[in-house]
Amino acid sequence: MGTSKAHLNWTEAMACFRLTLVCLIGWFGMVNLTHGQVPPKIIFDTDMDSDCDDAACLAMLHALVDRGEIELLGTMISAKHPWSAACTDAINTYYGRPDLPIGVPKGKAGIQQGSKYAEQIAKEFPHDSPKYEDVPDATKLYRQILSAQPDHSVTILTVGDLTNLRYLIESEGDDISSLSGKELVQQKVAHWVCMGSRYPADLDPGKWGNFKPDAESTFRAIEKWPTKITFTGGGKFAELVSTGKRLNEVPQNNPVRRVYELYFGGKVKDRHSADQISVMVAARGTGYPWKLVTQGHNHIFANGTHQWQTDTDDSKHQYISALAEGVDPASVIDSFNQLILHQPEERP
């Protein structure tokens, strides 16, 4: 007796379902490193001032460390806000890592923007961060951290201005390493995951987002970067997987919950998850559940606006600004919340 076409279609559909389920289980909160696999080594670079998703992003990174999925090498500040470093240190301290290195822009480097929460978090929560002027230079700290790592082992994750990467890439050899910044990056950095901006283009010249406030640094960093860059987008894509309001489920002494309260004037609400997307890409890769675009290159204009162009291809450039076909946004939101709501075993 022959197999009917309907039976074949049903069999194929079930096989496809099982494969999709395996992918979902592997990605949505149940990722385990195989024996001998080295967790990604991540340097986190944030402005930690104008938006609240930076704080949720840092909470996720700490959760991923606790789960053994990543190694967090340092938390760099790209902004000039005088309380951003202390705020970041307070969050690191809450999650049991008070000694994570923190660096800030020095001299003329960096853009200062307002913050609804940075100073308050620094004053309400314990930390031992010195005054801004005494926090280490981000360029030197980058060079120190990178020099100590195995070749082609580091992922840099930026969710703020690209100030620090511009000055890193333009740095010269010194007593830390004889290599120039570009040579050091070429040797040590495997992947840069860059949250910015909206895809396929953002031609609005307004000074918002991660690319336009320090447009010169954006242009120089991306133009000179020698290794793979995955850009992740914001806008409607990030709003589709908004998170935040479930922070009302964690203790009131959680600094990330407090960041969202301060940002929204006293009540925890949902906010876009632009930075959270980039965390997952840095930690778990560019595959499912993302739609990855590899053909073309990100053309950066002098004012920090940009356009993805397909007339010429740059094998180092790729972007994510959509979910893969068939992915339920609610499942992605749940995977984010598993990490955002994670609590350390011992809290100060």
C-alpha positions in Angstrom: 0.0 0.0 0.0 1.5 3.4 -1.0 2.1 6.3 1.3 -0.4 9.1 0.7 0.7 12.6 -0.1 -1.2 13.9 2.9 0.7 11.4 5.2 4.0 12.6 3.8 3.1 16.3 4.4 2.1 15.4 8.0 5.3 13.6 8.5 7.4 16.4 7.1 5.5 18.9 9.2 6.1 17.0 12.4 9.8 16.6 11.6 10.0 20.4 11.0 8.2 21.0 14.3 10.6 18.7 16.2 13.6 20.5 14.7 12.2 23.9 15.6 11.5 22.7 19.1 15.1 21.5 19.5 16.3 24.9 18.4 14.0 26.7 20.8 15.0 24.5 23.8 18.6 25.0 23.0 18.3 28.8 22.9 15.5 29.8 25.2 17.1 29.5 28.6 18.5 26.0 28.4 21.8 26.6 26.8 24.6 24.4 28.2 28.2 24.5 27.1 29.5 21.1 25.9 32.6 19.6 27.6 35.7 21.6 26.7 33.8 24.5 25.1 35.1 27.8 26.3 32.5 30.5 27.3 32.7 33.7 25.3 34.9 36.3 26.9 32.9 39.5 26.8 33.9 43.2 27.4 30.8 45.2 28.0 30.8 48.9 26.8 27.8 51.0 27.9 26.9 54.7 28.4 24.7 53.8 31.4 23.0 57.1 31.4 20.2 58.1 29.0 18.2 54.9 28.8 17.3 52.1 31.2 17.9 49.1 29.0 21.6 49.3 29.7 20.9 48.2 33.3 18.8 45.3 32.2 21.5 44.4 29.8 24.1 44.3 32.6 21.7 42.1 34.7 21.5 39.6 31.9 25.3 39.5 31.6 25.7 38.7 35.3 23.0 36.0 35.0 24.9 34.5 32.0 28.1 34.5 34.0 26.3 32.7 36.9 25.0 30.1 34.4 28.5 29.5 33.1 27.7 30.7 29.6 30.1 33.7 29.4 33.1 35.2 31.1 32.7 39.0 31.8 36.1 40.6 31.5 35.2 44.3 32.2 32.5 46.9 32.1 33.5 50.1 30.2 31.7 53.4 30.2 31.5 55.3 27.0 29.8 58.4 28.5 31.0 61.4 30.4 28.2 61.4 32.9 30.0 61.7 36.3 27.8 59.0 38.0 27.7 56.4 35.2 30.8 54.5 36.4 29.5 54.4 40.1 26.1 53.3 38.9 27.6 50.5 37.0 29.8 49.5 39.9 26.7 49.4 42.2 25.0 47.0 39.8 28.2 44.8 39.5 28.4 44.8 43.3 24.8 43.7 43.8 25.4 40.8 41.5 28.5 39.7 43.5 31.2 41.1 41.2 32.4 44.3 42.9 35.9 44.1 41.4 35.0 44.0 37.8 37.3 46.5 36.0 35.6 49.7 34.9 37.1 52.3 32.5 35.9 55.7 31.4 36.8 58.1 28.6 39.5 60.6 29.5 40.5 64.1 28.3 38.3 65.4 25.5 36.9 62.0 24.7 33.2 61.3 25.5 29.8 62.9 25.3 27.8 63.9 28.4 24.1 63.3 28.4 21.5 63.5 31.2 20.4 60.5 33.3 17.3 59.9 35.3 18.9 57.3 37.4 22.7 57.1 37.4 23.4 59.4 40.4 20.5 58.0 42.5 21.6 54.4 42.0 25.2 55.4 43.0 23.9 57.0 46.2 21.4 54.4 47.1 23.4 51.2 46.6 26.8 50.1 47.9 29.9 50.2 45.7 33.5 51.3 46.0 33.9 53.2 42.8 36.2 56.3 43.1 35.3 59.7 41.8 34.9 59.9 38.0 38.3 61.5 37.6 40.0 58.6 39.4 38.3 55.8 37.4 40.9 54.1 35.1 41.3 55.3 31.5 39.1 53.1 29.2 41.7 53.0 26.4 44.4 51.8 28.8 42.1 49.3 30.4 41.0 47.9 27.1 44.7 47.4 26.2 45.4 45.7 29.5 42.5 43.3 29.3 43.0 42.5 25.6 46.8 41.9 26.0 46.1 39.3 28.7 43.7 37.2 26.6 44.3 34.4 24.1 44.3 35.4 20.5 41.0 35.7 18.7 39.1 35.0 21.9 37.3 38.3 22.9 33.9 39.6 22.1 33.3 43.3 22.6 29.7 44.3 23.2 28.8 48.0 22.8 25.4 49.4 23.7 26.4 53.0 23.9 28.5 55.5 22.0 31.6 54.2 20.2 33.9 56.6 21.8 36.1 54.0 23.6 36.5 51.8 20.5 37.6 54.8 18.4 40.3 55.7 20.9 41.3 52.0 21.3 41.7 51.5 17.6 43.7 54.7 17.3 46.0 54.0 20.3 49.7 53.4 19.8 52.0 50.8 21.3 52.9 51.5 24.9 54.3 49.7 28.0 51.2 47.5 28.0 51.8 46.2 24.5 54.0 47.1 21.6 51.1 46.6 19.3 49.0 49.5 18.0 45.3 49.4 19.0 44.3 48.2 15.6 46.9 45.4 15.7 45.8 44.5 19.2 42.2 44.2 18.1 43.2 42.2 15.1 45.0 39.8 17.3 42.7 39.4 20.3 39.1 40.3 19.2 37.1 37.8 17.4 33.8 39.6 17.3 32.3 43.0 17.9 28.5 43.1 18.6 27.4 46.7 18.1 23.9 47.8 19.2 23.2 50.6 16.7 21.1 51.8 15.0 18.0 51.0 12.9 18.1 48.9 9.8 18.4 49.0 6.9 18.9 52.7 7.5 18.7 55.6 9.9 19.0 58.9 8.0 17.5 61.1 10.8 20.2 63.6 11.8 18.8 64.1 15.3 21.4 63.6 18.0 19.9 60.4 19.6 20.9 56.8 19.7 24.3 55.3 19.9 25.8 56.5 16.6 25.0 60.2 16.3 25.9 61.8 19.7 29.6 61.1 19.0 29.4 60.8 15.3 33.1 61.2 14.6 33.9 58.2 16.9 31.2 56.1 15.2 32.7 56.9 11.8 36.3 56.2 12.8 35.7 53.1 14.9 33.6 51.3 12.2 35.8 52.4 9.3 39.0 51.2 10.9 37.7 48.0 12.7 39.6 45.0 11.4 37.4 42.1 12.6 33.8 40.9 12.3 31.1 43.3 13.4 27.5 42.3 13.9 25.2 45.3 14.2 21.9 44.8 16.0 19.0 47.1 15.4 16.5 49.0 17.5 13.2 50.7 16.6 10.2 48.5 16.0 12.3 45.4 16.2 13.4 46.1 19.8 9.9 47.3 20.7 8.5 43.9 19.5 10.3 42.2 22.4 10.0 44.9 25.1 10.8 43.9 28.7 11.0 45.6 32.1 7.6 45.5 33.8 8.3 42.1 35.3 11.1 43.7 37.4 8.3 44.4 39.9 8.7 40.7 40.8 12.3 41.0 42.1 13.2 42.5 45.5 12.9 46.2 46.0 16.6 46.4 46.8 17.5 45.2 43.2 19.3 48.2 41.5 18.0 47.3 38.1 14.4 47.4 39.3 15.2 50.8 40.8 16.7 52.0 37.5 13.4 51.3 35.7 11.4 52.9 38.6 13.5 56.1 38.3 13.4 56.1 34.5 9.6 55.9 34.5 9.0 58.2 37.4 8.2 55.7 40.1 6.6 52.8 38.3 8.2 49.8 36.6 7.1 49.6 33.0 8.2 47.9 29.8 10.8 49.5 27.6 12.3 48.4 24.2 14.9 45.6 24.5 17.5 47.0 22.0 20.4 46.3 24.3 19.1 42.9 25.5 19.0 41.7 21.9 22.7 42.5 21.5 23.5 40.6 24.8 22.0 37.4 23.4 23.8 37.7 20.1 27.1 38.2 21.9 26.5 35.3 24.3 24.7 32.8 22.2 25.5 33.7 18.6 23.9 35.0 15.4 21.8 32.0 14.6 18.2 31.1 15.6 16.0 33.0 16.6 17.5 35.8 14.6 17.4 36.8 10.9 21.0 37.5 9.9 21.8 39.7 6.9 25.3 39.2 5.6 25.3 40.7 2.1 26.3 44.3 1.9 28.0 46.8 4.2 27.1 49.4 6.8 27.9 52.8 5.3 28.4 55.4 8.0 28.0 59.1 7.1 30.0 61.9 8.8 27.0 62.9 11.0 26.6 59.4 12.4 23.6 58.4 10.2 24.0 55.2 8.3 22.6 53.1 5.4 23.0 49.5 4.7 24.2 49.3 1.1 24.3 46.2 -1.1 26.2 47.6 -4.1 29.5 46.4 -2.5 30.0 43.7 0.1 32.1 43.8 3.3 32.6 40.3 4.7 33.2 41.8 8.1 29.8 43.5 8.3 26.4 41.8 9.1 23.3 42.8 10.9 20.3 41.5 12.8 17.1 43.5 12.9 14.3 40.9 12.7 13.4 37.6 14.1 13.7 34.5 12.0 10.5 33.4 10.2 8.1 31.7 12.6 9.7 32.8 15.8 7.1 33.9 18.5 8.2 37.2 20.0 6.7 36.1 23.4 9.3 33.3 23.5 12.1 35.7 23.0 10.7 38.0 25.7 10.5 35.0 28.1 14.2 34.2 27.4 15.1 37.7 28.2 13.1 37.8 31.4 14.7 34.5 32.6 18.0 36.4 32.8 16.8 39.9 33.8 14.9 38.5 36.8 17.8 36.3 37.9 19.0 37.0 41.4 22.4 36.3 42.8 22.7 33.8 45.6 24.3 36.3 48.0 23.2 39.9 47.9 24.8 42.8 49.9 
